[in-house]
């Protein structure tokens, strides 16, 4: 009897889920596993004197955890998901606020909390919940005809940005600001408000960079070296671009790339360059097309959505996914200054994988056919 119920539930889940988006996420997770093995084996074995499968094993474990999180979030009732978003956001915000006090500093940045078995980067978990809570504020009925909802949403953004700048993590700050602007724009705000918020952000960012040169000097150095390659250190970005050129269309072959051996953290921040070098730009383009296809499916679903909260949430999550993807690709191709941004689903890192899984799970939940036994 229980087996029949389980089969019925599974059949119902599969019937109502957006299969194309689901399969696309599974492909990205699988590619992440494959490229993790390819990009970290030599790093672990030759440079760190660890087992060749050290990083791959950890990535494999976090991939299974991430898949479980994605499927769990996609299965639960959409109404229940809407109710637990705020508590989950508060929890992730508290973790982010604890980083300055109990966080671990790595290479001058304090962004992680050490839980002994693993290090958690709270902002990766917070990002999707930030978008969802912002949309919740923007769609509150009592603020339907009031502009105060935009101000409250801006305060929420500001509180997160302040914590990020303190780490410092300007890359994630820019990603959140861009995603927030796109989400607010989709909600129907006047362009005057958008321009005002954007101008305020740019002015505030400029003042912070100028007034705190000791803490944010590295940002100015990156901007200067990006504008004038003869000044500053452009080793990482130049090496990534050279690797992409070297790979050409078909690549050098698995394990034949040199970028992963010459650039620190290449398996996180420069994974698309490693892929291009070893497997060719054709594979990288196909990966980017998968992200674009997912976004296309999400936007197509939004057209038929009657629930404003779901519609704007999906637009915001799609924006977050695409912005992060293109920031990562832009850094790897030397089109924008270095930000240290991971590629969702593919870069090595447990926090990044779990954050991607949360985003994927909510997207699958919001795009599924709502007439099912879970509602």
N, C-alpha and C positions, 0 to 999 in steps of 0.2 A: 504493500500500500504506500509506504513512504517513498519507495523507489519510483512508483508511478507519479507521485506528487512532484518529486524532484525532476523527473523527466518532463513533466508538464510545465513546470516553472522554467526549466532550461529552454524548452521549445518556445515558450512564450517570450522569454528574454531575447532569444535570437530572432524571433519574428519581428519584434518591435524596435530592436536596435538599428541604428544606421550602419549597415554592414560595411559600406565602403569606407566610412571614417574609422570604424573599428579595425578593419584589416590594415588600413594605412598606419594606424598607431602601432599595431603589432609588427609591421614591416620595419618601422623606425626603431622600435625596441630591439628587434633582431639584428638590424644593421649596427646598432650601437654596441651590441655584444661582439659581433664579428670584428668591428674596427677597434674595439677595446683590446681584444686579443692581439690584433696586428700592431697596435701602436704602443703597447705597454710591456710586451714580452722582453724586448732588449733592454728597456729602461730598468725593469726589475732585476733581470739576471746579470747584466753586464755593468751597470752603473751603480746599483744599490746593493748588489750581492744578496739579493733575495731570490726566492723561488720564481722561476719564469712565469708561473701562473698566479703570482701574488696579487697583482692588480686585477687581473681578469677574474679571479675567484671572487673578489670583493664586488666587482661590477656585476657578476652573475647573480650573486645573492641579492644585491639591491635591485636588480632587474626583476627578479621573482617577487620581491616585496612590492615594487612599483606596480607590476601587473596586477597583483592582488588588490592593491589600493584602487587602481583604475576600475577594475571590474566591480569591486564592492560599491564604490561611489555611483557607478552607472546603474547598478541593480536597485538600490534603495529608492523609495518613493520620492518623487520630485518635491512633494510638499514637505516631507521630512528633511530633505536636503536644504530647502530654503530656511527651515527653522534652525538648523545647526550651523549655518554659515557664520553667523555673528559670534557664537561661542568659540568656534575654531579660529576665527580671525583674532579674537581677543587673546587666545592662547598663543598664537604665533606672534602677535604683537608684543606680548609680555616677554617671550623668548628673545625677540629682537632688542627689546629694551634692556635685557640682562647682559647682552653682549659686552657693553663697555665695562661692566663690573666683573663678570666671570668668564669673559671670552678669551680665546687663545689668539695670540698675535703671530701672524705668519708673514714674513717679508714686509714688515712695517704696517700691515693692515690687521685690525682686530675684527674679524667677521664671523668667526666660528665659535661654537660652544662644544667643549669636549665632554662627551658622555662615556668616556673610557673605551667602549667598543667601537665607537664611531664619532666623527665630528659632524655637527649639524650646522648648516648655514641658514639661519632662520628666514632670511629674506626670500630664499627660494621657495619656502613653504608659504610665506605670507603673500607673495605676488598674486596668485589667482584669487585668494580670499579678499585681497584689497580691491580688486576689480569688482567682485561680487557684492561686497559691502557698499562700495561707491554707488553701484547701480541700485541697491536697495534704498539708499538715501535719495537718489534721484527720482525714484518711482513711488515714494511715500505719498499716500493720498492726501494727507493733511498739508503737504507742501506743493500740491498739484499746480496751483496758480500763483505760487510764490517763488521768488528768486533766491530765497534763503537756502534752498536745497543745494544750490551751486556753491554757496559760501561754506556750508557745512561739509560738503564733499571736498572742497579745497583745504579746509582745516584738517581733514583726515589725511589728505595727501601730504600736507606740510609736516604733520607729526611724524609720518613715516620717513620723509626726506631728511628731517633733522637728525633722526637716529642713523640714517645711512651715511650722511655727510660726516658724522662724528667718527665713523669706522676707519678711514673714509672709503666710500664706495660710490663714486660719481657715475660710474657706468650704469649701475642698477637704478640710480636716481633719475638719470636721463630716460631710461627705459620706462619707468613708472610714470614720469611726467608725460611722455609721449603717448603712452597707452591711456592715461587718464584724460588727456585732451581729446583724443579720438572718441573715447567713450562718452564724454560730456557732449561732444559735438553731435554724435548719433542720437543722444537724448533730446535734441532740439534746442540747445542753448544758442543765444545770439552770438554772432561772430565777434561782436564787441567784447563780450565776456571772455571769449577764447583768447583774443589778442591781449586783453588786459592781464589775464593770468599768465600767459606766455611771457609777456614783457616783464612782469613782476618776477618771474622765475629767472629770467636772464640777468636782470639787474641784481637780484639777490645772489646769484651764482658768481657774478663778476666781483661783487663786493667781498664775498667770502674768499675767493681766490686771491684777491689783492691784499686783504687784511690779515690773512693767515698763510703767509708764504712758506713757513716752516712745515706746516702740515700738508699743504696742497701744492707745494713746489713741483712735485712730480707731474701734476696735471698740466701746469704751464710748460714744463719741459717737453711733455708729449705733444702739446699743441704747437710749440715752436719747431720741434723736429719734424712734425707733420707738414707744416707750412714751408719750412726750409730744411730739406734733407741734409744739408751740409752742417747743420747745427744739431747738437744733441745725439742721443743714442737711438738709432733706428734698426738695431741688429735683429730684433725679433720680427718686426713687420717686414723688413727687407728679406729676411730669411724665408718667411712664409710665402711671400710673393715669388721669390726665386724658386721655391719648391713647386709652386703651382705651375710656373713656366716650364720647369724641368719635366714635370709629369706629362705635359702636353695633353692630348686627347685620350690616350690609352694608358698612360702611367708607366712607371718604372718596374712595376711588379711587386707582389706582396713581400714585405720585409726589406725591400731595396731602398726605401726612402732614408734620407739622412736628417730630415728636419727634427724628428722625434729624438734624435741623439744630440742635437746641437742647441735646441731651444727648450728651456725649462717649462714645465707644465704644458707642453705642446699637445698632450692627449686630452686637455680640457679646453684651453683657449684657442688652439689652432688645429682642431681636429679636421676641419674641412680642408685645410692646406695639406695635412697628412694624407687624407683620402685622395686629393687631387694628384699629389706627388706619386703615390703608389698605384692608384687604380685609374687615374685619368680624370680630366675635367668632365667627361661625359657622365661618369657616375655621380660627381658632385652636382651637376645640373639636374640629374634624375632625382636626387635627394631633395633639392630645392623645389622641384616640381611636385613632389609628394606633399611638402608643406603648403604649397599654393593650392593644390587639389583639396586638401583638408579645409583650407580657408574658404574655397569656392563652395564646398558642400555645406559649410556652416552658414555662409551668407544666403545660399539658396534656401536653406531651412528657415532662416529668419523671415523670408518673404511670406511664409505661410503661418508664422507665429502670431497668435492673438494676444498672448500674455506679454505685456511690455517689459516686465522684469526679465523674462527669459530671453526676449529678443535683444535687448540692449546688453545683457550679460554675455550672450553668444558673440555679439559684435566686439565687445571689450576683450573677451578671451582670445578671439581670433586675431585681434590687433596685437595683443601681448605676445602671442605665438609668432606672428610674422615679423614684428618689430625686433624681437630678440634674435630671430633667425638671420635677418638682414644686417643687424648690427654685427653679429658674429662673422658673417660672410664679408661685410664691409671692412672689418678690421683685418681679416685674413688676406684680402685683396688690396690692402693699403688705400682704400677709398675713404676711410675715416680713421681718426686717431685711435690708438690702442685703448681698450676699455676693460679687457679681461672678462669678456662675456662668453658663457658656455653656449653650445648648440643644443637645444632641447632634444632629449631622447638619445642623442648620440655621444655627447661629451662624457668623459669619465667623471664620476662623482655621485655619491649617494643622495646628497641634498638636491642636486639638479634633477636626478631621476625621479625622486619622490615628488618634487614640485611639478615636474612634467606630467606625472601620473595623476595628480590631483586635478590639474588643468584638463587632461584628457578625459578623466572620469566625469567631470561636470559637463563637458561638451557632449559626451555620449548620453548622459542623463537628460540633458535639456533638448537633445535632438531626437530622442526616441519617441515612438508612437505612444501617446499617453493613455490610450485605452488598453490597459492591461491589469493583471491581477495584483500588481505592486501598488496601485493607486488606491 
